[in-house]
Amino acid sequence: MIGVSANGSSSRSKGDPVQIQSNTKLRRFILNCLVGIATLVLALAGCSVTPVSTSGAQPPKNIIIMFADGAASTQWDFGRYSSKVLRRQPFAVTDIVFREGVLGLLSTEPNNAYVVDSAASASAMSTGYKVNTFAVAATPDGKSVPTLMEIAKAKGKRIGLVTTANVYDATPAAFSIHAKTRDDSQLLVDQYLALEPDVLMGGGADYFLPHGTTGGKRKDGKDIVAAFRAKGYQVARNTPELKAATGEKVLGLFAEEDMDFELDRDPAREPTTAEMAAAALRALSRDSPNGFVLLMENENVDTAGHANDAASLMRALWAFDDAVKVALDFQRRNPDTLVIVTGDHETGGFSPTYALKDLSTLSSKNRFYSGDDHLRMIERITMSLNRVKEKLGRKPSGEVLDKLVDEHFPGFRLDPDLRELILNQKTRERNFTYLPQNLLGRMVARQTGYYWGTSGHTPEPAVVGAIGPGAELFRGYQDNTDFGKHLHRLITGK
């Protein structure tokens, strides 16, 4: 028998063999339990995202960066929900890339502020260095640091830049070339000619053509379109010409400045984001033993955010998602391809919500919750708010304004306070500076619940979804400079 002392402890001696064996079994049991619990925790932690690749895997041959300027988590979910309700289609960004791939977040602040502009954010994501607002891949001390496309080209990869903005806009420029300020348009176009990206598509024909020609703004008399053509590029100026382009080098210029919103786009003149993506991938994958890097941007997400234009934002997200599907289809056929979906910052403080029907009472009975019927009201809008601004001109008239609202915003009413501000060209708040777009955006918000917090950018973290070899580098909360460093590492191996 084992005696028990008055304090309840065993009276068997410390060195008793039976007691030692019993303690050893107990320790083994506890250890096995802890190992089991740890294994379960690790399994549960990893169940939400399927590992895409391992640290020992081969680096990607091709990298496709799908870039929705101005998009953060609220925009992405708006794309998902509106696509499900109105298009009855899955939204590839959330349903495939975010769900099946690796998910991360990026802080976005530049070197000299908290809220970033597109040039500084894209510069950080391209070079791995913080820069000041408006700088294009140039550090605060004036140093030009290597861009992603420069690194890729030096490693023998083919490179492509595609956007719905003008091709010398902040994002494509910062991923490829350099300037002290993003406004130096002619210099940026000259650098494109020197860099010779294999694919360059978007708007911005104005700074490729000399002043005096249709839409031309160059002050040196040079025809840069002709210069590209002399270097062996096929030039496409509209959708049929893009579809007919079969070469390995393509210059596509489909608008004098930015390309139009989907609500306003002429399909014969301007291709969709998906059509440009397909053409770019077709060209870049030809004779490409070392692979390629493609930046594919939809700038209209950002532009709609500045204008507080929910209808244009919705369709820009759909257009972008259609292009993501093109990229994912290419990846299925070429599994050595890394697809990254991201934005650079959030625009507009987009905040669908519940709200009061009017200001007669604060009672919850006077509240409405934004739902599918309100979404369908937005779907029925037939003109972008930027196009409304063009139609109104510099001196808006009440007659023209009322007619535009009646014809293109069915079911909406323009409240007297907003109408007066539009006609007098006055803003409501200091952070709403796009007129009359922000006021019309408030009209839509009051009747649908699709509100906006600003006409500018916000510091909301950017979302990154990555799927393919190398995707695990983008997991978790990181800085936007880490994005650039990871891309350089994938291309250079160091």
ZAMARGU-4260 file (C-alpha; in steps of 0.2 Angstrom, whole numbers, plus 5000, padded with zeros to 4 digits):
<rodrens>
0) 5000/5000/5000 | 5005/5018/4997 | 5004/5028/5013 | 4997/5046/5013 | 5004/5060/5024
5) 4994/5072/5033 | 4995/5085/5020 | 4989/5073/5007 | 5005/5069/4998 | 5011/5052/4994
10) 5022/5044/5008 | 5032/5034/4995 | 5050/5040/4994 | 5055/5051/4979 | 5066/5038/4972
15) 5054/5024/4972 | 5054/5015/4955 | 5035/5013/4954 | 5032/5031/4958 | 5045/5036/4944
20) 5037/5025/4931 | 5020/5033/4936 | 5027/5051/4934 | 5035/5047/4918 | 5018/5040/4911
25) 5009/5056/4917 | 5022/5067/4909 | 5021/5058/4892 | 5002/5059/4893 | 5002/5078/4896
30) 5015/5080/4882 | 5005/5070/4870 | 4990/5081/4874 | 4999/5097/4872 | 5006/5091/4855
35) 4989/5086/4850 | 4982/5103/4855 | 4996/5112/4846 | 4993/5102/4830 | 4974/5106/4830
40) 4977/5125/4833 | 4989/5125/4818 | 4977/5115/4807 | 4963/5127/4811 | 4974/5142/4808
45) 4978/5136/4791 | 4961/5130/4786 | 4955/5147/4779 | 4968/5148/4766 | 4975/5134/4755
50) 4994/5136/4754 | 4999/5141/4737 | 5017/5138/4737 | 5032/5134/4748 | 5048/5144/4752
55) 5057/5131/4742 | 5047/5132/4726 | 5053/5139/4710 | 5050/5158/4708 | 5036/5163/4696
60) 5040/5164/4677 | 5027/5177/4674 | 5019/5190/4686 | 5002/5198/4683 | 4998/5213/4694
65) 4980/5217/4693 | 4978/5234/4701 | 4962/5243/4705 | 4967/5260/4709 | 4957/5267/4724
70) 4950/5250/4730 | 4951/5244/4748 | 4940/5231/4757 | 4923/5241/4756 | 4925/5243/4737
75) 4930/5224/4735 | 4914/5219/4745 | 4903/5231/4735 | 4910/5222/4719 | 4906/5205/4726
80) 4888/5209/4733 | 4883/5219/4717 | 4889/5206/4705 | 4879/5193/4715 | 4863/5203/4716
85) 4863/5211/4699 | 4874/5201/4687 | 4871/5184/4696 | 4889/5180/4694 | 4904/5176/4705
90) 4916/5190/4709 | 4933/5182/4705 | 4943/5194/4716 | 4934/5189/4732 | 4928/5172/4727
95) 4944/5165/4720 | 4959/5176/4723 | 4955/5181/4741 | 4947/5165/4746 | 4958/5152/4738
100) 4974/5162/4738 | 4985/5171/4751 | 4977/5187/4759 | 4986/5202/4766 | 4985/5221/4770
105) 4996/5235/4766 | 4999/5251/4775 | 4999/5266/4763 | 5007/5282/4770 | 5020/5291/4760
110) 5037/5298/4767 | 5029/5315/4771 | 5011/5313/4775 | 4998/5301/4782 | 4986/5300/4767
115) 4995/5295/4751 | 4993/5300/4733 | 4994/5287/4719 | 5012/5292/4713 | 5019/5289/4731
120) 5009/5273/4734 | 5014/5266/4717 | 5032/5271/4719 | 5033/5262/4736 | 5025/5246/4728
125) 5036/5247/4713 | 5053/5251/4721 | 5052/5247/4739 | 5056/5265/4745 | 5045/5278/4753
130) 5044/5294/4742 | 5036/5311/4744 | 5018/5314/4738 | 5018/5317/4719 | 5035/5309/4716
135) 5037/5295/4703 | 5050/5282/4709 | 5062/5296/4715 | 5066/5297/4734 | 5066/5313/4744
140) 5084/5316/4741 | 5081/5316/4723 | 5088/5299/4719 | 5080/5288/4706 | 5078/5270/4712
145) 5075/5255/4701 | 5057/5252/4697 | 5049/5235/4695 | 5049/5235/4676 | 5067/5241/4675
150) 5072/5226/4686 | 5061/5214/4676 | 5068/5220/4659 | 5086/5219/4666 | 5083/5201/4670
155) 5077/5197/4652 | 5058/5197/4656 | 5046/5206/4644 | 5036/5220/4652 | 5019/5227/4649
160) 5009/5242/4656 | 4990/5243/4654 | 4978/5256/4661 | 4961/5264/4659 | 4970/5281/4663
165) 4982/5290/4652 | 4998/5278/4651 | 5009/5291/4659 | 4998/5292/4674 | 5005/5290/4692
170) 5003/5271/4693 | 5010/5265/4677 | 5023/5278/4677 | 5029/5274/4695 | 5030/5255/4691
175) 5042/5259/4676 | 5050/5276/4675 | 5055/5292/4685 | 5051/5310/4688 | 5051/5323/4702
180) 5033/5326/4699 | 5019/5316/4691 | 5014/5331/4682 | 5029/5331/4670 | 5019/5321/4657
185) 5030/5325/4642 | 5046/5319/4651 | 5037/5303/4656 | 5032/5299/4638 | 5049/5302/4632
190) 5055/5289/4645 | 5043/5276/4639 | 5051/5278/4622 | 5068/5275/4629 | 5062/5260/4641
195) 5052/5252/4626 | 5040/5242/4636 | 5034/5227/4625 | 5015/5232/4628 | 5009/5250/4633
200) 4990/5253/4632 | 4978/5265/4639 | 4973/5283/4636 | 4985/5298/4635 | 4988/5300/4616
205) 4989/5319/4619 | 5007/5319/4625 | 5012/5307/4611 | 5007/5319/4598 | 5013/5337/4594
210) 5003/5352/4597 | 4994/5357/4581 | 4988/5339/4578 | 4971/5333/4584 | 4972/5332/4603
215) 4991/5334/4603 | 4999/5343/4617 | 5018/5341/4615 | 5028/5357/4614 | 5043/5350/4605
220) 5035/5345/4588 | 5039/5327/4590 | 5027/5313/4585 | 5030/5299/4598 | 5017/5287/4590
225) 5028/5287/4574 | 5043/5285/4584 | 5036/5269/4593 | 5030/5263/4576 | 5048/5265/4569
230) 5054/5254/4583 | 5043/5239/4577 | 5027/5242/4587 | 5010/5239/4581 | 4999/5254/4585
235) 4981/5252/4590 | 4969/5268/4591 | 4953/5259/4593 | 4945/5242/4598 | 4945/5234/4581
240) 4964/5239/4578 | 4968/5231/4595 | 4959/5215/4591 | 4969/5214/4574 | 4986/5217/4583
245) 4996/5201/4582 | 5014/5207/4585 | 5025/5205/4600 | 5025/5224/4603 | 5009/5234/4605
250) 5006/5253/4608 | 4988/5256/4611 | 4981/5273/4614 | 4962/5274/4614 | 4959/5291/4621
255) 4967/5308/4621 | 4967/5308/4640 | 4959/5295/4652 | 4948/5282/4645 | 4929/5283/4648
260) 4919/5275/4662 | 4909/5260/4657 | 4893/5270/4657 | 4900/5282/4644 | 4911/5271/4634
265) 4910/5269/4615 | 4914/5250/4613 | 4920/5253/4595 | 4933/5266/4601 | 4938/5260/4618
270) 4941/5242/4622 | 4936/5234/4639 | 4948/5231/4653 | 4947/5213/4649 | 4950/5215/4631
275) 4966/5225/4635 | 4971/5211/4647 | 4968/5198/4634 | 4978/5207/4621 | 4992/5211/4632
280) 4994/5193/4638 | 4993/5187/4620 | 5008/5199/4615 | 5018/5196/4631 | 5017/5177/4630
285) 5024/5176/4613 | 5043/5172/4612 | 5045/5174/4630 | 5057/5161/4637 | 5061/5171/4653
290) 5043/5176/4656 | 5035/5193/4658 | 5028/5206/4671 | 5012/5214/4667 | 5004/5228/4677
295) 4985/5229/4673 | 4976/5244/4680 | 4958/5250/4681 | 4960/5268/4686 | 4941/5271/4685
300) 4938/5264/4702 | 4948/5278/4709 | 4940/5291/4697 | 4923/5286/4703 | 4928/5287/4721
305) 4934/5305/4719 | 4917/5309/4710 | 4907/5299/4723 | 4899/5290/4709 | 4892/5273/4715
310) 4885/5268/4698 | 4902/5271/4689 | 4911/5262/4704 | 4900/5247/4702 | 4903/5245/4684
315) 4922/5249/4685 | 4923/5234/4698 | 4914/5223/4686 | 4925/5227/4672 | 4941/5225/4683
320) 4934/5208/4688 | 4931/5202/4670 | 4950/5206/4667 | 4955/5196/4683 | 4945/5181/4676
325) 4956/5183/4660 | 4972/5183/4671 | 4966/5168/4681 | 4962/5158/4665 | 4979/5162/4658
330) 4986/5156/4675 | 4977/5139/4674 | 4985/5136/4657 | 5002/5143/4664 | 5004/5137/4682
335) 5021/5145/4683 | 5012/5162/4684 | 5009/5173/4700 | 4993/5183/4699 | 4992/5197/4712
340) 4976/5208/4715 | 4978/5224/4724 | 4975/5243/4725 | 4986/5257/4731 | 4974/5266/4743
345) 4956/5269/4746 | 4947/5283/4738 | 4931/5292/4744 | 4928/5285/4761 | 4915/5273/4753
350) 4902/5269/4766 | 4886/5260/4762 | 4875/5261/4777 | 4858/5263/4785 | 4851/5281/4786
355) 4836/5292/4789 | 4823/5294/4776 | 4822/5312/4779 | 4826/5324/4794 | 4808/5325/4801
360) 4812/5314/4815 | 4827/5304/4822 | 4816/5289/4826 | 4822/5272/4820 | 4805/5270/4812
365) 4811/5284/4800 | 4827/5273/4795 | 4830/5263/4780 | 4843/5250/4777 | 4852/5249/4761
370) 4847/5234/4751 | 4844/5226/4734 | 4831/5238/4729 | 4842/5253/4732 | 4856/5244/4722
375) 4844/5242/4708 | 4841/5261/4708 | 4859/5263/4706 | 4860/5251/4692 | 4847/5261/4682
380) 4858/5276/4682 | 4864/5279/4664 | 4877/5292/4664 | 4893/5295/4675 | 4894/5310/4686
385) 4909/5316/4677 | 4899/5316/4660 | 4885/5326/4669 | 4898/5339/4674 | 4903/5340/4655
390) 4885/5342/4650 | 4882/5356/4663 | 4897/5366/4657 | 4905/5380/4667 | 4889/5389/4670
395) 4876/5376/4675 | 4857/5380/4671 | 4843/5374/4681 | 4834/5368/4665 | 4849/5357/4659
400) 4852/5350/4677 | 4834/5345/4679 | 4833/5337/4662 | 4849/5327/4665 | 4843/5321/4682
405) 4826/5316/4674 | 4834/5307/4659 | 4848/5298/4667 | 4844/5296/4686 | 4826/5288/4685
410) 4818/5287/4702 | 4829/5300/4710 | 4825/5317/4716 | 4837/5332/4718 | 4833/5340/4734
415) 4832/5359/4734 | 4848/5362/4745 | 4859/5351/4733 | 4851/5359/4718 | 4855/5377/4724
420) 4873/5372/4728 | 4876/5364/4711 | 4869/5380/4702 | 4880/5391/4713 | 4895/5380/4711
425) 4898/5379/4730 | 4903/5364/4740 | 4896/5357/4756 | 4912/5353/4765 | 4930/5357/4764
430) 4934/5339/4759 | 4922/5338/4745 | 4930/5347/4730 | 4923/5339/4714 | 4908/5349/4709
435) 4895/5345/4704 | 4899/5327/4706 | 4900/5326/4725 | 4883/5335/4726 | 4875/5322/4714
440) 4883/5308/4724 | 4875/5315/4739 | 4858/5315/4730 | 4861/5296/4726 | 4867/5293/4744
445) 4851/5300/4752 | 4840/5289/4743 | 4850/5273/4743 | 4862/5273/4758 | 4878/5273/4747
450) 4887/5287/4756 | 4904/5294/4755 | 4916/5302/4768 | 4927/5313/4756 | 4931/5316/4738
455) 4949/5312/4742 | 4960/5297/4748 | 4959/5289/4765 | 4973/5279/4774 | 4962/5263/4774
460) 4975/5248/4772 | 4975/5241/4754 | 4971/5223/4752 | 4982/5211/4743 | 4977/5194/4736
465) 4990/5183/4728 | 4988/5166/4720 | 5002/5156/4712 | 5021/5153/4715 | 5028/5166/4727
470) 5011/5171/4734 | 5015/5167/4752 | 5026/5182/4753 | 5011/5194/4753 | 5003/5186/4768
475) 4998/5197/4783 | 4999/5215/4788 | 5014/5224/4779 | 5020/5240/4773 | 5018/5245/4754
480) 5037/5245/4753 | 5037/5227/4757 | 5026/5224/4742 | 5040/5231/4731 | 5054/5222/4740
485) 5045/5205/4738 | 5042/5208/4719 | 5061/5212/4717 | 5065/5196/4727 | 5054/5186/4716
490) 5062/5192/4700 | 5081/5194/4705 | 5081/5179/4718 | 5088/5191/4731
</rodrens>
